[in-house]
Amino acid sequence: MEKRIYLNKELLADVYSYTRKARKALRKCKPIKLYGQVVRVVGLTLEVQGINAGVGEFCIVKNDENKALYAEVVGFKGRNSILMPLGEMQGVHPGCLVLSTGKAMSIKVGEHLLGKVLDGLGNIISDAEESYDRDDIDEITVDLSPINPLKRKRITEVLPTGVRAIDAILTCGSGQRIGIFSGSGIGKSTLLGMIAKYGNTDVNVIALIGERGREVLDFIETDLGEEGLKKSVVISATSDQPALVRLKGAFVATSIAEYFRDKGKRVMLLMDSVTRFAMAQREVGLAVGEPPATKGYTPSVFALLPKLLERSGITEKGSITAFYTVLVEGDDMDEPIADAVRGILDGHIVLSRKLAFKNHFPAIDILQSVSRTMPDIVSKDHLNAAAKLREILSIYRESEDLINIGAYVKGSNPRIDKAIEKYDKINDFLTQLPDEYADYSDTIEALKDLVEENDAKDK
């Protein structure tokens, strides 16, 4: 027989009231925190016992003065965790308490970042006193996966940079990734500043990784300028910062670029430099016991490079066009980092010290540089004109020694005669002052006129 149970309404009301009070009390309770403790400090790392945290999790280290130092789990040694701090380890000693936050690094992003300078952890340092508690601010993690290959759109649209040598001969596409390979002091920062000022994009995200502290303000005021800064977000992780901060600075910049891309904007990501990013990862790798491999770089360096570089590109929502500088050691374009980066990116621009000594700026060596997407995004006439200009430069360079010592006799070879005649005009076309903007349409017309003049004389 079915039994029915009848509850008193007053009893139900009392149960509900007690339950609500219990919930409020639980919210006010402070949960028990399980602390670990520092047992060793070895080089750049902390060895901690008593915490249960995975690789990539953030932890808080507290010293006797109760000052908090953030650190990230980078490895393990037996049952102990290896942490690398995101600040100075002064005051840390065995026995300091360590608390795992249970989450990876995240940053706050929004339109308020435009015109601001951030540190390597995503904190605003240009006007830190301003409050940004607004509804349009989002929080995102910095360690995201690259774009699904099947969700990458094909690069079909030209992105003018305002630099004649690039727009004419090394045309860049919206969503392309290009490397700028250069030795020290050849003008890569100046070239990045020109691209940031004159590039046809909605937002610039500029990452200065491992730069000298003096150069940050110089780049902002001299190379970028006031107009360039208004549509830019600058991330600065200088060379005196811990290795992990320099690493995070690159990922923070990429995450901010992805945020604006997903808002439907055309984003320009400029990173200077990938080499110092690789050096920072080498420091981390060696600190956790990785063996040095190619020229002292650990295997994790070459595993991490594609995870960073493959995150830029074009999707259905927007695009990130990226320029990464590579500081080559001893002007050796085949050193390990340069070789690895060149194999990942969609093109490379080589800056020549020889051209810089001749006061040829930007010192782009056209014959060593290439844009892999250019054949798919420019007209046939433009592509043919660029090829003819390359041919003229190549002919001159092959005979340059004979020409300079006066051993070449005019009229011996019509192709060399034409190259000698046009060499100075081509150099004038390819050189450009930092404050000089070159319109894309005018650049292409000037290129065609330069080459067609040669063809008309031949006929």
C-alpha positions, 0 to 999 in steps of 0.5 A, a space after each residue: 500500500 502506498 504511504 504518503 508523508 506529510 511535512 509541516 510547512 513551519 518545519 520546512 521553513 525552519 529547515 530552509 532558514 537554518 540551511 541558508 544560515 549555514 551557507 552564509 557561515 561557510 562562505 565566511 569561513 577561511 579554508 585550511 591552507 596547506 603550505 609547503 616550505 623551501 628546502 633549498 635554493 640552487 642558482 635560479 630555482 627554489 626546491 620546495 617540499 609539501 605542495 601538490 602543484 603541476 608544471 605551470 602553476 603559480 605559487 606564493 613564497 612568503 619570507 619572514 617579513 611576510 612579503 610575497 614572491 610569485 614563482 612558477 613550478 617548472 619541474 620536479 626532483 623526487 617528491 620535491 617541486 622545483 620553482 623559478 621565481 618571478 622576482 628577486 629572491 632576496 630574503 628567501 631562506 629554507 623554511 619559508 612558507 609556499 602556497 600553491 594558487 592552483 592556477 596558471 598565470 592570467 592577465 586582465 585585458 581590454 581596450 584600456 591597454 591601448 597607449 599603455 606600457 606593461 611589464 612582463 607579467 601584464 601589469 601596467 607600469 606607465 600609469 599604475 595609479 589609474 583604476 581599471 575596474 570596468 565591465 569591459 575588462 576580461 581575464 585570460 590565461 597566457 599559455 594558450 594553444 596555437 591555432 587549429 591548422 584547419 581554422 587558419 584562413 589562407 592569406 589573400 590580402 596585402 598588408 601595406 607597411 609603409 616601407 618601400 623595400 618591403 612593400 615593393 619586393 617583400 610584400 607582406 600579407 595580412 596574417 603573415 609571420 616574418 622574421 627580421 634577421 640582424 646583427 647588433 646595431 644595424 637598425 632593426 629597432 628603427 625598422 620595427 618603429 617604421 612598421 608600427 607607425 605606418 603599418 595599415 592595422 588597427 592595433 600594434 602589440 610590441 614586445 621588447 624582450 630582453 632589451 636594455 632598460 635605456 632602449 625602452 623609452 628611446 624606442 617609444 619616444 623616438 622610433 614609435 612616436 606619439 601617434 604610434 603609441 596611441 594604437 599600441 600596447 607595449 610590453 617591456 621585459 628588460 634584460 635585468 628581469 628574471 628569465 621567467 619574466 622575459 619568457 612570460 613577456 613574450 606570451 603575454 604580448 601574444 595573448 594580448 594580440 590574440 584578444 584583439 584579434 578575436 575582437 575582429 581587429 587587424 593586429 600587428 605583433 612586433 617582438 624584439 627579440 626571439 633570440 633573447 626569448 630563446 636565451 631566457 628559456 635556455 636559462 630555465 632549462 639549464 636551471 632544472 637540469 636539461 642537458 645543453 644541446 646545440 651551441 648550449 641551447 637546451 632541447 626545450 628551446 626548440 620545442 618552445 619556439 613553434 608554440 610561440 610563433 605558431 600562435 599568430 596568424 589569421 582566423 575567421 575573426 581577425 588577423 595577427 600579422 607578426 614581425 619577429 626580430 632575430 639577433 644573429 650572433 656574429 652576423 651568422 644567418 645559419 646559427 641555431 636559433 636563426 635556422 630554427 626560426 627561419 624554418 617556422 615563419 612565412 618569410 625572412 628579412 635580412 639586414 646587412 651590416 655591409 649596407 648599413 656601413 654604406 648608409 643604406 637604411 633600412 639596410 635590407 638585403 633584398 637578395 637574401 630576403 624572401 616573402 613566401 606569401 607574396 606570389 599569392 597576394 600581388 598582381 602578376 605585373 607587380 611580381 614580374 617587376 619585383 623579379 626584374 629588380 632582383 635580377 638587376 641587383 644580382 647581376 651587379 653584385 656578381 660583377 661588383 668586384 670587377 666594376 670597383 677595380 675598373 676591370 670591367 670594360 663598358 659594352 662587354 655585356 649589355 646586362 651588366 651595362 644596364 645594371 651599372 646604369 640602374 644601380 644608383 636609382 634602385 638604391 635610391 628607391 630602396 632607401 627611406 628615412 625613418 620619418 618618411 611614409 611611403 604610400 603602397 600604390 605610389 610604391 608599386 607604380 614607382 617600381 613598375 616605372 623603374 623596371 619598364 624604363 629598362 625594358 623600353 631602352 632594351 627595345 
